[in-house]
Amino acid sequence: MQVFKESYKMISRFVLNALDEISLSELEKFVNKLVSIYYDSKKILVIGAGRSGLIGRAFAMRLAHLGFNVYVFGETITPALSAGDVLIAISGSGRTKLVVTAAEVGKSIGALVIGITSYPDSPLGQLSDLIVKVPGRTKVSFEDDYNVRQLKGIYEPLAPLGTLFEITALVLLDSVISELMVRLGKTEEDLRMRHANIE
């Protein structure tokens, strides 16, 4: 256990300190848009690659528990997006090809693109109608494509790859769920009623 405690403390400190860098005005716009989507019964499509995709799935699940009409990119039951729907694209670098391409397609059909990234000036950031900047690593790996990074084994020692972005994004999005619960008048029991009962 040579680095476990050091890594645990560093990641925890990073997530806590990130709160000071997160824009509450960006979050307010994000939450307001989600509330309006809820009442308009529009669709939400969540996309991310790799672990960012897992963060997206967790967020989508909680949105579903709240009663949102939400889907995850790549699932066979995902319907077509229409103008006015929302695409939530998650990429720390903002340059993951799959995510950027999906954002381009969403934009072309009139969906609102919400980018969750550490780099607002990235291709994803430039495509996004609304950006939620989530702090992550200060340097982006030379290799932009997630799958290529995985094949090459590019990582960092205490918080490899996108760990800091991913964990911070998970905490941020779970906290957004709590805010939505209050604004939509939902209780934990309401969420439990929509939770899977065949597990």
Phi and psi in degrees as GROMACS dihedral restraints (atoms count N, CA, C in turn):
[ dihedral_restraints ]
;  ai    aj    ak    al  type     phi  dphi    fc
    3     4     5     6     1   -69.8    20    10
    4     5     6     7     1   -36.2    20    10
    6     7     8     9     1  -123.3    20    10
    7     8     9    10     1     0.3    20    10
    9    10    11    12     1   -54.6    20    10
   10    11    12    13     1   -54.9    20    10
   12    13    14    15     1   -64.1    20    10
   13    14    15    16     1   -40.3    20    10
   15    16    17    18     1   -62.1    20    10
   16    17    18    19     1   -44.3    20    10
   18    19    20    21     1   -64.8    20    10
   19    20    21    22     1   -45.8    20    10
   21    22    23    24     1   -58.0    20    10
   22    23    24    25     1   -47.5    20    10
   24    25    26    27     1   -66.5    20    10
   25    26    27    28     1   -42.1    20    10
   27    28    29    30     1   -63.6    20    10
   28    29    30    31     1   -44.7    20    10
   30    31    32    33     1   -65.3    20    10
   31    32    33    34     1   -43.5    20    10
   33    34    35    36     1   -61.8    20    10
   34    35    36    37     1   -44.0    20    10
   36    37    38    39     1   -62.5    20    10
   37    38    39    40     1   -41.6    20    10
   39    40    41    42     1   -61.0    20    10
   40    41    42    43     1   -46.7    20    10
   42    43    44    45     1   -62.5    20    10
   43    44    45    46     1   -43.1    20    10
   45    46    47    48     1   -65.9    20    10
   46    47    48    49     1   -45.4    20    10
   48    49    50    51     1   -67.5    20    10
   49    50    51    52     1   -26.7    20    10
   51    52    53    54     1   -62.1    20    10
   52    53    54    55     1   -26.2    20    10
   54    55    56    57     1   -56.8    20    10
   55    56    57    58     1   -34.4    20    10
   57    58    59    60     1   -71.6    20    10
   58    59    60    61     1   -18.4    20    10
   60    61    62    63     1   -99.1    20    10
   61    62    63    64     1   -10.9    20    10
   63    64    65    66     1   -81.5    20    10
   64    65    66    67     1   131.3    20    10
   66    67    68    69     1   -80.2    20    10
   67    68    69    70     1   116.6    20    10
   69    70    71    72     1   -68.7    20    10
   70    71    72    73     1   -27.5    20    10
   72    73    74    75     1   -70.3    20    10
   73    74    75    76     1   -37.3    20    10
   75    76    77    78     1   -62.6    20    10
   76    77    78    79     1   -45.0    20    10
   78    79    80    81     1   -64.3    20    10
   79    80    81    82     1   -37.5    20    10
   81    82    83    84     1   -61.2    20    10
   82    83    84    85     1   -44.2    20    10
   84    85    86    87     1   -63.6    20    10
   85    86    87    88     1   -41.5    20    10
   87    88    89    90     1   -61.4    20    10
   88    89    90    91     1   -50.3    20    10
   90    91    92    93     1   -65.1    20    10
   91    92    93    94     1   -41.9    20    10
   93    94    95    96     1   -60.6    20    10
   94    95    96    97     1   -40.5    20    10
   96    97    98    99     1   -64.8    20    10
   97    98    99   100     1   -42.3    20    10
   99   100   101   102     1   -63.4    20    10
  100   101   102   103     1   -40.1    20    10
  102   103   104   105     1   -62.7    20    10
  103   104   105   106     1   -43.5    20    10
  105   106   107   108     1   -67.0    20    10
  106   107   108   109     1   -36.3    20    10
  108   109   110   111     1   -63.2    20    10
  109   110   111   112     1   -40.1    20    10
  111   112   113   114     1   -57.9    20    10
  112   113   114   115     1   -48.7    20    10
  114   115   116   117     1   -76.7    20    10
  115   116   117   118     1   -24.4    20    10
  117   118   119   120     1   -86.3    20    10
  118   119   120   121     1    -6.7    20    10
  120   121   122   123     1    57.9    20    10
  121   122   123   124     1    32.1    20    10
  123   124   125   126     1   -79.8    20    10
  124   125   126   127     1   163.4    20    10
  126   127   128   129     1   -87.7    20    10
  127   128   129   130     1   150.2    20    10
  129   130   131   132     1  -120.8    20    10
  130   131   132   133     1   131.8    20    10
  132   133   134   135     1  -117.4    20    10
  133   134   135   136     1   126.6    20    10
  135   136   137   138     1  -108.1    20    10
  136   137   138   139     1   133.1    20    10
  138   139   140   141     1  -137.0    20    10
  139   140   141   142     1   141.8    20    10
  141   142   143   144     1  -163.9    20    10
  142   143   144   145     1   158.3    20    10
  144   145   146   147     1  -108.5    20    10
  145   146   147   148     1   146.8    20    10
  147   148   149   150     1    61.4    20    10
  148   149   150   151     1  -134.4    20    10
  150   151   152   153     1   -68.6    20    10
  151   152   153   154     1   -29.1    20    10
  153   154   155   156     1   -62.6    20    10
  154   155   156   157     1   -33.2    20    10
  156   157   158   159     1   -65.3    20    10
  157   158   159   160     1   -37.3    20    10
  159   160   161   162     1   -66.3    20    10
  160   161   162   163     1   -39.6    20    10
  162   163   164   165     1   -61.3    20    10
  163   164   165   166     1   -42.7    20    10
  165   166   167   168     1   -61.9    20    10
  166   167   168   169     1   -41.2    20    10
  168   169   170   171     1   -62.6    20    10
  169   170   171   172     1   -41.6    20    10
  171   172   173   174     1   -62.3    20    10
  172   173   174   175     1   -42.6    20    10
  174   175   176   177     1   -65.7    20    10
  175   176   177   178     1   -43.8    20    10
  177   178   179   180     1   -60.7    20    10
  178   179   180   181     1   -39.9    20    10
  180   181   182   183     1   -61.5    20    10
  181   182   183   184     1   -44.5    20    10
  183   184   185   186     1   -67.0    20    10
  184   185   186   187     1   -37.6    20    10
  186   187   188   189     1   -61.6    20    10
  187   188   189   190     1   -40.4    20    10
  189   190   191   192     1   -62.4    20    10
  190   191   192   193     1   -39.9    20    10
  192   193   194   195     1   -61.9    20    10
  193   194   195   196     1   -30.3    20    10
  195   196   197   198     1   -80.3    20    10
  196   197   198   199     1   -11.6    20    10
  198   199   200   201     1   103.1    20    10
  199   200   201   202     1    10.6    20    10
  201   202   203   204     1   -73.6    20    10
  202   203   204   205     1   153.6    20    10
  204   205   206   207     1   -89.5    20    10
  205   206   207   208     1    84.8    20    10
  207   208   209   210     1  -125.0    20    10
  208   209   210   211     1   145.2    20    10
  210   211   212   213     1  -137.2    20    10
  211   212   213   214     1   161.5    20    10
  213   214   215   216     1  -113.5    20    10
  214   215   216   217     1   131.4    20    10
  216   217   218   219     1   -53.9    20    10
  217   218   219   220     1   134.1    20    10
  219   220   221   222     1    97.8    20    10
  220   221   222   223     1   -14.4    20    10
  222   223   224   225     1   -75.7    20    10
  223   224   225   226     1   146.6    20    10
  225   226   227   228     1   -67.6    20    10
  226   227   228   229     1   -22.1    20    10
  228   229   230   231     1   -94.2    20    10
  229   230   231   232     1     6.6    20    10
  231   232   233   234     1   -70.9    20    10
  232   233   234   235     1   122.9    20    10
  234   235   236   237     1   -81.6    20    10
  235   236   237   238     1   172.9    20    10
  237   238   239   240     1   -66.8    20    10
  238   239   240   241     1   144.2    20    10
  240   241   242   243     1   -82.2    20    10
  241   242   243   244     1   151.6    20    10
  243   244   245   246     1  -126.7    20    10
  244   245   246   247     1   165.5    20    10
  246   247   248   249     1   -56.1    20    10
  247   248   249   250     1   135.4    20    10
  249   250   251   252     1    93.8    20    10
  250   251   252   253     1   -15.4    20    10
  252   253   254   255     1   -73.8    20    10
  253   254   255   256     1   174.1    20    10
  255   256   257   258     1  -122.7    20    10
  256   257   258   259     1   135.0    20    10
  258   259   260   261     1  -112.7    20    10
  259   260   261   262     1   117.8    20    10
  261   262   263   264     1  -100.5    20    10
  262   263   264   265     1   112.4    20    10
  264   265   266   267     1  -109.1    20    10
  265   266   267   268     1   123.8    20    10
  267   268   269   270     1  -113.5    20    10
  268   269   270   271     1   119.6    20    10
  270   271   272   273     1  -157.5    20    10
  271   272   273   274     1   118.2    20    10
  273   274   275   276     1   -56.6    20    10
  274   275   276   277     1   -49.5    20    10
  276   277   278   279     1   -76.1    20    10
  277   278   279   280     1   -24.6    20    10
  279   280   281   282     1    74.1    20    10
  280   281   282   283     1    12.1    20    10
  282   283   284   285     1  -126.5    20    10
  283   284   285   286     1     6.3    20    10
  285   286   287   288     1   -63.9    20    10
  286   287   288   289     1   121.6    20    10
  288   289   290   291     1   -57.8    20    10
  289   290   291   292     1   -46.4    20    10
  291   292   293   294     1   -58.3    20    10
  292   293   294   295     1   -44.1    20    10
  294   295   296   297     1   -68.9    20    10
  295   296   297   298     1   -44.1    20    10
  297   298   299   300     1   -63.6    20    10
  298   299   300   301     1   -42.8    20    10
  300   301   302   303     1   -62.4    20    10
  301   302   303   304     1   -43.4    20    10
  303   304   305   306     1   -61.8    20    10
  304   305   306   307     1   -40.1    20    10
  306   307   308   309     1   -64.3    20    10
  307   308   309   310     1   -39.2    20    10
  309   310   311   312     1   -61.8    20    10
  310   311   312   313     1   -45.0    20    10
  312   313   314   315     1   -65.6    20    10
  313   314   315   316     1   -45.1    20    10
  315   316   317   318     1   -57.8    20    10
  316   317   318   319     1   -44.0    20    10
  318   319   320   321     1   -62.3    20    10
  319   320   321   322     1   -40.3    20    10
  321   322   323   324     1   -66.6    20    10
  322   323   324   325     1   -24.3    20    10
  324   325   326   327     1   -99.6    20    10
  325   326   327   328     1     5.5    20    10
  327   328   329   330     1    92.8    20    10
  328   329   330   331     1    12.7    20    10
  330   331   332   333     1   -77.2    20    10
  331   332   333   334     1   151.4    20    10
  333   334   335   336     1   -81.8    20    10
  334   335   336   337     1   125.9    20    10
  336   337   338   339     1  -101.1    20    10
  337   338   339   340     1   122.1    20    10
  339   340   341   342     1  -110.7    20    10
  340   341   342   343     1   117.4    20    10
  342   343   344   345     1   -98.6    20    10
  343   344   345   346     1   129.3    20    10
  345   346   347   348     1  -112.9    20    10
  346   347   348   349     1   109.0    20    10
  348   349   350   351     1  -155.8    20    10
  349   350   351   352     1   164.0    20    10
  351   352   353   354     1   -89.0    20    10
  352   353   354   355     1   -10.8    20    10
  354   355   356   357     1  -127.9    20    10
  355   356   357   358     1    89.9    20    10
  357   358   359   360     1   -60.2    20    10
  358   359   360   361     1   -24.6    20    10
  360   361   362   363     1   -87.9    20    10
  361   362   363   364     1     2.8    20    10
  363   364   365   366     1   -72.1    20    10
  364   365   366   367     1   171.1    20    10
  366   367   368   369     1   -55.2    20    10
  367   368   369   370     1   -41.1    20    10
  369   370   371   372     1   -64.0    20    10
  370   371   372   373     1   -44.0    20    10
  372   373   374   375     1   -59.3    20    10
  373   374   375   376     1   -40.8    20    10
  375   376   377   378     1   -68.8    20    10
  376   377   378   379     1   -28.4    20    10
  378   379   380   381     1   -81.0    20    10
  379   380   381   382     1   -22.2    20    10
  381   382   383   384     1   -76.2    20    10
  382   383   384   385     1   140.4    20    10
  384   385   386   387     1   -80.3    20    10
  385   386   387   388     1   -26.3    20    10
  387   388   389   390     1  -144.5    20    10
  388   389   390   391     1   133.4    20    10
  390   391   392   393     1  -118.2    20    10
  391   392   393   394     1   135.8    20    10
  393   394   395   396     1  -112.9    20    10
  394   395   396   397     1   109.1    20    10
  396   397   398   399     1   -82.5    20    10
  397   398   399   400     1   121.6    20    10
  399   400   401   402     1  -114.1    20    10
  400   401   402   403     1   120.1    20    10
  402   403   404   405     1   -57.8    20    10
  403   404   405   406     1   143.9    20    10
  405   406   407   408     1  -148.0    20    10
  406   407   408   409     1  -152.8    20    10
  408   409   410   411     1   -61.0    20    10
  409   410   411   412     1   145.9    20    10
  411   412   413   414     1   -77.5    20    10
  412   413   414   415     1   -19.3    20    10
  414   415   416   417     1  -121.3    20    10
  415   416   417   418     1   138.4    20    10
  417   418   419   420     1   -94.2    20    10
  418   419   420   421     1   137.7    20    10
  420   421   422   423     1   -56.2    20    10
  421   422   423   424     1   148.4    20    10
  423   424   425   426     1   -55.3    20    10
  424   425   426   427     1   -36.0    20    10
  426   427   428   429     1   -90.5    20    10
  427   428   429   430     1   119.7    20    10
  429   430   431   432     1   -83.1    20    10
  430   431   432   433     1   -29.9    20    10
  432   433   434   435     1   -80.4    20    10
  433   434   435   436     1   125.6    20    10
  435   436   437   438     1   -56.3    20    10
  436   437   438   439     1   -48.7    20    10
  438   439   440   441     1   -63.5    20    10
  439   440   441   442     1   -38.2    20    10
  441   442   443   444     1   -66.8    20    10
  442   443   444   445     1   -40.5    20    10
  444   445   446   447     1   -59.1    20    10
  445   446   447   448     1   -42.2    20    10
  447   448   449   450     1   -62.5    20    10
  448   449   450   451     1   -44.4    20    10
  450   451   452   453     1   -65.0    20    10
  451   452   453   454     1   -34.4    20    10
  453   454   455   456     1   -84.4    20    10
  454   455   456   457     1   -12.3    20    10
  456   457   458   459     1    71.3    20    10
  457   458   459   460     1    35.0    20    10
  459   460   461   462     1   -78.5    20    10
  460   461   462   463     1   123.6    20    10
  462   463   464   465     1  -156.0    20    10
  463   464   465   466     1   168.1    20    10
  465   466   467   468     1  -117.6    20    10
  466   467   468   469     1   154.5    20    10
  468   469   470   471     1   -66.5    20    10
  469   470   471   472     1   -55.5    20    10
  471   472   473   474     1   -86.8    20    10
  472   473   474   475     1   -30.8    20    10
  474   475   476   477     1  -139.9    20    10
  475   476   477   478     1    79.4    20    10
  477   478   479   480     1   -63.8    20    10
  478   479   480   481     1   149.2    20    10
  480   481   482   483     1    50.5    20    10
  481   482   483   484     1  -124.1    20    10
  483   484   485   486     1   -95.3    20    10
  484   485   486   487     1    19.8    20    10
  486   487   488   489     1   -50.7    20    10
  487   488   489   490     1   -48.9    20    10
  489   490   491   492     1   -64.2    20    10
  490   491   492   493     1   -41.7    20    10
  492   493   494   495     1   -63.8    20    10
  493   494   495   496     1   -48.2    20    10
  495   496   497   498     1   -63.3    20    10
  496   497   498   499     1   -45.6    20    10
  498   499   500   501     1   -68.7    20    10
  499   500   501   502     1   -40.5    20    10
  501   502   503   504     1   -64.8    20    10
  502   503   504   505     1   -40.7    20    10
  504   505   506   507     1   -63.4    20    10
  505   506   507   508     1   -39.9    20    10
  507   508   509   510     1   -61.7    20    10
  508   509   510   511     1   -46.1    20    10
  510   511   512   513     1   -64.8    20    10
  511   512   513   514     1   -42.7    20    10
  513   514   515   516     1   -61.0    20    10
  514   515   516   517     1   -48.5    20    10
  516   517   518   519     1   -69.4    20    10
  517   518   519   520     1   -35.5    20    10
  519   520   521   522     1   -65.4    20    10
  520   521   522   523     1   -35.1    20    10
  522   523   524   525     1   -70.0    20    10
  523   524   525   526     1   -34.2    20    10
  525   526   527   528     1   -62.8    20    10
  526   527   528   529     1   -38.5    20    10
  528   529   530   531     1   -59.5    20    10
  529   530   531   532     1   -43.0    20    10
  531   532   533   534     1   -61.3    20    10
  532   533   534   535     1   -41.6    20    10
  534   535   536   537     1   -63.1    20    10
  535   536   537   538     1   -42.9    20    10
  537   538   539   540     1   -63.9    20    10
  538   539   540   541     1   -37.7    20    10
  540   541   542   543     1   -56.5    20    10
  541   542   543   544     1   -44.7    20    10
  543   544   545   546     1   -66.4    20    10
  544   545   546   547     1   -47.8    20    10
  546   547   548   549     1   -68.2    20    10
  547   548   549   550     1   -30.7    20    10
  549   550   551   552     1   -94.6    20    10
  550   551   552   553     1    -0.3    20    10
  552   553   554   555     1    68.3    20    10
  553   554   555   556     1    34.4    20    10
  555   556   557   558     1   -98.7    20    10
  556   557   558   559     1   149.0    20    10
  558   559   560   561     1  -112.8    20    10
  559   560   561   562     1   170.3    20    10
  561   562   563   564     1   -60.8    20    10
  562   563   564   565     1   -33.0    20    10
  564   565   566   567     1   -65.1    20    10
  565   566   567   568     1   -37.1    20    10
  567   568   569   570     1   -60.2    20    10
  568   569   570   571     1   -42.8    20    10
  570   571   572   573     1   -65.9    20    10
  571   572   573   574     1   -42.1    20    10
  573   574   575   576     1   -60.9    20    10
  574   575   576   577     1   -34.4    20    10
  576   577   578   579     1   -63.1    20    10
  577   578   579   580     1   -27.6    20    10
  579   580   581   582     1  -100.3    20    10
  580   581   582   583     1     0.5    20    10
  582   583   584   585     1   -72.0    20    10
  583   584   585   586     1   148.8    20    10
  585   586   587   588     1   -55.3    20    10
  586   587   588   589     1   133.8    20    10
  588   589   590   591     1  -113.7    20    10
  589   590   591   592     1     6.2    20    10
  591   592   593   594     1  -120.3    20    10
  592   593   594   595     1    98.9    20    10
